[in-house]
Amino acid sequence: MFQAKPTIVQVRAVLIALIVGLFCTSGAAASTTDALLNWTIQVTPKVRSVEHPTKTAIEDHFGSVPYIQWKGGPTKNGLAFHGIDLPTAGSGSIWVYDPVHNIAASSFGGDVSGDKIFYSPPPPSKIPAIDLSKTVSAHGLRLGITPSQAERDLGVSPGALNRIDDRTSQLSVAKIITCHFEGQTGDCWESADVLFRDGKATYIELAFP
């Protein structure tokens, strides 16, 4: 059966449609990314900076690899290594979400490497899902524990807790360790920050700068 060759006008129309489709797709992706970035900003609890955190003898971490030994950054290690990559501040971060228990987790790298996990409302679009309800750090930190449990897990004495208001308190600890960077040796620290709401842990961040 004979088919007429497409005219220049028809070819041009197809090309225009393809270009418009690409712009719409990229625009939708950018809009989704922007919405997710806004979500990470809004839902992540604001941790108070503690100038002199309580010293601990424990280097804690999530997963099997201590942060000082991370190779490949959060894309190879951490709570959310198989999650969605978002261009958050610093070197970006990777996120997963537990829609059953309303828990978000993020792994991050760059100047600071580590993980954070906390209760959170759902993201504005679907991201990789994982059951985070039984997530426990190497030394026993997990969401829902009491301040006394966290102090025991981190090896610090009672009274290290910083009260923020009637319902909120924060435990900030750090272990000074020797690290090597670009041929130089100096002091670094493994840190842990735990926020409590009504006596239960709602946010945990473990990091190594």
PyMOL commands that set and color helices and strands:
alter all, ss='L'
color gray80, all
select helices_A, chain A and resi 8-43+67-69+73-75+147-153
alter helices_A, ss='H'
color red, helices_A
select strands_A, chain A and resi 54-55+84-86+93-98+103-108+113-119+162-163+168-181+184-197+200-208
alter strands_A, ss='S'
color yellow, strands_A
deselect
rebuild
show_as cartoon
